[in-house]
């Protein structure tokens, strides 16, 4: 089951969507593993803070790519096919404000999937 959330990014209401399709979409578009990238990104953000802005370029790019895929998944008709074009719609915004909300959305999705697996096991147990 997909979960949607609208997040304000640079004063613009942006819908984001998390579902089982996101890892596949991310892998197809960027040829990377979203689970590994999310874990590394969370570690980078926890080690840094907004004032020092010590995130490396790769972490920023991973954040932009994850945000883009989740936005494109939520609104495929209105989000461009290229993350650079999508980012052009914004001035600047803080990763420290947006990322925690994306992590929460992703966490809700993963929690929902785990609950579904438990229910299937109950139904199929003999």
Rosetta constraint file for C-alpha pairs under 8 A:
AtomPair CA 1 CA 19 HARMONIC 6.41 0.50
AtomPair CA 1 CA 20 HARMONIC 7.86 0.50
AtomPair CA 1 CA 109 HARMONIC 7.64 0.50
AtomPair CA 1 CA 112 HARMONIC 7.24 0.50
AtomPair CA 1 CA 113 HARMONIC 7.50 0.50
AtomPair CA 2 CA 17 HARMONIC 6.70 0.50
AtomPair CA 2 CA 18 HARMONIC 5.64 0.50
AtomPair CA 2 CA 19 HARMONIC 4.39 0.50
AtomPair CA 2 CA 20 HARMONIC 7.44 0.50
AtomPair CA 2 CA 109 HARMONIC 6.85 0.50
AtomPair CA 3 CA 17 HARMONIC 5.64 0.50
AtomPair CA 3 CA 18 HARMONIC 5.34 0.50
AtomPair CA 3 CA 19 HARMONIC 6.50 0.50
AtomPair CA 3 CA 105 HARMONIC 7.23 0.50
AtomPair CA 3 CA 108 HARMONIC 7.54 0.50
AtomPair CA 3 CA 109 HARMONIC 6.23 0.50
AtomPair CA 4 CA 15 HARMONIC 6.83 0.50
AtomPair CA 4 CA 16 HARMONIC 5.64 0.50
AtomPair CA 4 CA 17 HARMONIC 4.36 0.50
AtomPair CA 4 CA 18 HARMONIC 6.46 0.50
AtomPair CA 4 CA 74 HARMONIC 7.04 0.50
AtomPair CA 4 CA 105 HARMONIC 7.61 0.50
AtomPair CA 5 CA 15 HARMONIC 5.72 0.50
AtomPair CA 5 CA 16 HARMONIC 5.36 0.50
AtomPair CA 5 CA 17 HARMONIC 6.44 0.50
AtomPair CA 5 CA 105 HARMONIC 7.02 0.50
AtomPair CA 6 CA 13 HARMONIC 6.16 0.50
AtomPair CA 6 CA 14 HARMONIC 5.33 0.50
AtomPair CA 6 CA 15 HARMONIC 4.18 0.50
AtomPair CA 6 CA 16 HARMONIC 5.99 0.50
AtomPair CA 7 CA 13 HARMONIC 5.73 0.50
AtomPair CA 7 CA 14 HARMONIC 5.33 0.50
AtomPair CA 7 CA 15 HARMONIC 6.33 0.50
AtomPair CA 7 CA 16 HARMONIC 7.30 0.50
AtomPair CA 7 CA 98 HARMONIC 7.40 0.50
AtomPair CA 7 CA 101 HARMONIC 7.46 0.50
AtomPair CA 8 CA 12 HARMONIC 5.27 0.50
AtomPair CA 8 CA 13 HARMONIC 4.51 0.50
AtomPair CA 8 CA 14 HARMONIC 5.99 0.50
AtomPair CA 9 CA 13 HARMONIC 6.39 0.50
AtomPair CA 9 CA 14 HARMONIC 6.59 0.50
AtomPair CA 9 CA 90 HARMONIC 7.63 0.50
AtomPair CA 9 CA 93 HARMONIC 6.55 0.50
AtomPair CA 9 CA 98 HARMONIC 7.04 0.50
AtomPair CA 10 CA 90 HARMONIC 6.17 0.50
AtomPair CA 10 CA 91 HARMONIC 6.63 0.50
AtomPair CA 10 CA 92 HARMONIC 6.58 0.50
AtomPair CA 10 CA 93 HARMONIC 5.43 0.50
AtomPair CA 14 CA 71 HARMONIC 7.09 0.50
AtomPair CA 15 CA 71 HARMONIC 5.95 0.50
AtomPair CA 15 CA 74 HARMONIC 5.88 0.50
AtomPair CA 15 CA 75 HARMONIC 6.93 0.50
AtomPair CA 16 CA 67 HARMONIC 7.73 0.50
AtomPair CA 16 CA 70 HARMONIC 5.03 0.50
AtomPair CA 16 CA 71 HARMONIC 4.42 0.50
AtomPair CA 16 CA 72 HARMONIC 7.63 0.50
AtomPair CA 16 CA 73 HARMONIC 7.10 0.50
AtomPair CA 16 CA 74 HARMONIC 5.07 0.50
AtomPair CA 16 CA 75 HARMONIC 7.74 0.50
AtomPair CA 16 CA 102 HARMONIC 8.00 0.50
AtomPair CA 17 CA 70 HARMONIC 5.13 0.50
AtomPair CA 17 CA 71 HARMONIC 6.42 0.50
AtomPair CA 17 CA 73 HARMONIC 5.86 0.50
AtomPair CA 17 CA 74 HARMONIC 4.66 0.50
AtomPair CA 17 CA 105 HARMONIC 7.78 0.50
AtomPair CA 18 CA 22 HARMONIC 6.30 0.50
AtomPair CA 18 CA 70 HARMONIC 6.23 0.50
AtomPair CA 18 CA 73 HARMONIC 7.72 0.50
AtomPair CA 18 CA 105 HARMONIC 6.59 0.50
AtomPair CA 18 CA 106 HARMONIC 5.85 0.50
AtomPair CA 18 CA 109 HARMONIC 5.97 0.50
AtomPair CA 19 CA 109 HARMONIC 6.10 0.50
AtomPair CA 20 CA 24 HARMONIC 7.81 0.50
AtomPair CA 20 CA 109 HARMONIC 7.94 0.50
AtomPair CA 21 CA 25 HARMONIC 6.13 0.50
AtomPair CA 22 CA 26 HARMONIC 5.96 0.50
AtomPair CA 22 CA 69 HARMONIC 7.06 0.50
AtomPair CA 22 CA 70 HARMONIC 6.89 0.50
AtomPair CA 22 CA 73 HARMONIC 7.39 0.50
AtomPair CA 23 CA 27 HARMONIC 6.03 0.50
AtomPair CA 23 CA 33 HARMONIC 7.08 0.50
AtomPair CA 23 CA 34 HARMONIC 5.70 0.50
AtomPair CA 23 CA 35 HARMONIC 7.63 0.50
AtomPair CA 24 CA 28 HARMONIC 6.08 0.50
AtomPair CA 25 CA 29 HARMONIC 6.08 0.50
AtomPair CA 25 CA 69 HARMONIC 7.06 0.50
AtomPair CA 26 CA 30 HARMONIC 5.76 0.50
AtomPair CA 26 CA 31 HARMONIC 7.15 0.50
AtomPair CA 26 CA 32 HARMONIC 6.92 0.50
AtomPair CA 26 CA 33 HARMONIC 7.39 0.50
AtomPair CA 26 CA 34 HARMONIC 6.47 0.50
AtomPair CA 26 CA 65 HARMONIC 7.93 0.50
AtomPair CA 26 CA 66 HARMONIC 7.33 0.50
AtomPair CA 26 CA 69 HARMONIC 6.32 0.50
AtomPair CA 27 CA 31 HARMONIC 4.53 0.50
AtomPair CA 27 CA 32 HARMONIC 5.02 0.50
AtomPair CA 27 CA 33 HARMONIC 5.95 0.50
AtomPair CA 27 CA 34 HARMONIC 7.14 0.50
AtomPair CA 30 CA 65 HARMONIC 7.88 0.50
AtomPair CA 32 CA 37 HARMONIC 7.67 0.50
AtomPair CA 33 CA 37 HARMONIC 6.26 0.50
AtomPair CA 34 CA 38 HARMONIC 5.80 0.50
AtomPair CA 34 CA 66 HARMONIC 7.57 0.50
AtomPair CA 35 CA 39 HARMONIC 6.22 0.50
AtomPair CA 36 CA 40 HARMONIC 6.20 0.50
AtomPair CA 37 CA 41 HARMONIC 5.97 0.50
AtomPair CA 37 CA 62 HARMONIC 6.58 0.50
AtomPair CA 38 CA 42 HARMONIC 6.08 0.50
AtomPair CA 38 CA 62 HARMONIC 7.89 0.50
AtomPair CA 39 CA 43 HARMONIC 6.33 0.50
AtomPair CA 40 CA 44 HARMONIC 6.23 0.50
AtomPair CA 40 CA 59 HARMONIC 7.71 0.50
AtomPair CA 41 CA 45 HARMONIC 6.18 0.50
AtomPair CA 41 CA 59 HARMONIC 5.67 0.50
AtomPair CA 41 CA 62 HARMONIC 7.19 0.50
AtomPair CA 41 CA 63 HARMONIC 7.11 0.50
AtomPair CA 42 CA 46 HARMONIC 6.09 0.50
AtomPair CA 43 CA 47 HARMONIC 6.23 0.50
AtomPair CA 44 CA 48 HARMONIC 6.29 0.50
AtomPair CA 44 CA 55 HARMONIC 6.39 0.50
AtomPair CA 44 CA 59 HARMONIC 7.07 0.50
AtomPair CA 45 CA 49 HARMONIC 6.85 0.50
AtomPair CA 45 CA 55 HARMONIC 7.00 0.50
AtomPair CA 45 CA 96 HARMONIC 7.47 0.50
AtomPair CA 48 CA 52 HARMONIC 6.94 0.50
AtomPair CA 48 CA 53 HARMONIC 6.53 0.50
AtomPair CA 48 CA 54 HARMONIC 5.56 0.50
AtomPair CA 48 CA 55 HARMONIC 6.59 0.50
AtomPair CA 49 CA 53 HARMONIC 5.89 0.50
AtomPair CA 49 CA 54 HARMONIC 7.09 0.50
AtomPair CA 49 CA 96 HARMONIC 7.74 0.50
AtomPair CA 50 CA 94 HARMONIC 7.71 0.50
AtomPair CA 50 CA 96 HARMONIC 6.35 0.50
AtomPair CA 55 CA 59 HARMONIC 6.19 0.50
AtomPair CA 55 CA 60 HARMONIC 6.75 0.50
AtomPair CA 56 CA 60 HARMONIC 6.56 0.50
AtomPair CA 57 CA 61 HARMONIC 6.20 0.50
AtomPair CA 58 CA 62 HARMONIC 6.12 0.50
AtomPair CA 59 CA 63 HARMONIC 6.17 0.50
AtomPair CA 60 CA 64 HARMONIC 6.22 0.50
AtomPair CA 60 CA 95 HARMONIC 7.99 0.50
AtomPair CA 61 CA 65 HARMONIC 6.10 0.50
AtomPair CA 62 CA 66 HARMONIC 6.11 0.50
AtomPair CA 63 CA 67 HARMONIC 6.06 0.50
AtomPair CA 63 CA 95 HARMONIC 7.61 0.50
AtomPair CA 63 CA 99 HARMONIC 7.38 0.50
AtomPair CA 64 CA 68 HARMONIC 5.96 0.50
AtomPair CA 64 CA 83 HARMONIC 7.62 0.50
AtomPair CA 65 CA 69 HARMONIC 6.16 0.50
AtomPair CA 65 CA 83 HARMONIC 6.85 0.50
AtomPair CA 66 CA 70 HARMONIC 6.24 0.50
AtomPair CA 67 CA 71 HARMONIC 6.10 0.50
AtomPair CA 67 CA 102 HARMONIC 7.40 0.50
AtomPair CA 68 CA 72 HARMONIC 5.96 0.50
AtomPair CA 68 CA 83 HARMONIC 5.90 0.50
AtomPair CA 68 CA 86 HARMONIC 7.25 0.50
AtomPair CA 69 CA 73 HARMONIC 5.96 0.50
AtomPair CA 70 CA 74 HARMONIC 6.27 0.50
AtomPair CA 71 CA 75 HARMONIC 6.15 0.50
AtomPair CA 71 CA 76 HARMONIC 7.81 0.50
AtomPair CA 71 CA 79 HARMONIC 7.06 0.50
AtomPair CA 72 CA 76 HARMONIC 4.82 0.50
AtomPair CA 72 CA 78 HARMONIC 7.88 0.50
AtomPair CA 72 CA 79 HARMONIC 5.34 0.50
AtomPair CA 72 CA 80 HARMONIC 7.59 0.50
AtomPair CA 72 CA 81 HARMONIC 7.95 0.50
AtomPair CA 75 CA 79 HARMONIC 6.11 0.50
AtomPair CA 76 CA 80 HARMONIC 7.75 0.50
AtomPair CA 79 CA 86 HARMONIC 6.32 0.50
AtomPair CA 80 CA 85 HARMONIC 6.19 0.50
AtomPair CA 80 CA 86 HARMONIC 5.73 0.50
AtomPair CA 81 CA 85 HARMONIC 7.77 0.50
AtomPair CA 82 CA 86 HARMONIC 6.51 0.50
AtomPair CA 83 CA 87 HARMONIC 6.12 0.50
AtomPair CA 84 CA 88 HARMONIC 6.32 0.50
AtomPair CA 85 CA 89 HARMONIC 7.24 0.50
AtomPair CA 86 CA 90 HARMONIC 7.98 0.50
AtomPair CA 93 CA 97 HARMONIC 7.86 0.50
AtomPair CA 94 CA 98 HARMONIC 6.58 0.50
AtomPair CA 95 CA 99 HARMONIC 5.45 0.50
AtomPair CA 96 CA 100 HARMONIC 6.80 0.50
AtomPair CA 97 CA 101 HARMONIC 7.42 0.50
AtomPair CA 98 CA 102 HARMONIC 6.48 0.50
AtomPair CA 99 CA 103 HARMONIC 6.07 0.50
AtomPair CA 100 CA 104 HARMONIC 6.12 0.50
AtomPair CA 101 CA 105 HARMONIC 6.19 0.50
AtomPair CA 102 CA 106 HARMONIC 6.07 0.50
AtomPair CA 103 CA 107 HARMONIC 5.96 0.50
AtomPair CA 104 CA 108 HARMONIC 6.20 0.50
AtomPair CA 105 CA 109 HARMONIC 6.38 0.50
AtomPair CA 106 CA 110 HARMONIC 6.25 0.50
AtomPair CA 107 CA 111 HARMONIC 6.03 0.50
AtomPair CA 108 CA 112 HARMONIC 6.13 0.50
AtomPair CA 109 CA 113 HARMONIC 6.31 0.50
AtomPair CA 110 CA 114 HARMONIC 6.23 0.50
AtomPair CA 111 CA 115 HARMONIC 6.22 0.50
AtomPair CA 112 CA 116 HARMONIC 6.26 0.50
AtomPair CA 113 CA 117 HARMONIC 6.39 0.50
AtomPair CA 114 CA 118 HARMONIC 6.43 0.50
AtomPair CA 115 CA 119 HARMONIC 6.37 0.50
AtomPair CA 116 CA 120 HARMONIC 6.26 0.50
AtomPair CA 117 CA 121 HARMONIC 6.22 0.50
AtomPair CA 118 CA 122 HARMONIC 6.34 0.50
AtomPair CA 119 CA 123 HARMONIC 6.27 0.50
AtomPair CA 120 CA 124 HARMONIC 6.10 0.50
AtomPair CA 121 CA 125 HARMONIC 5.75 0.50
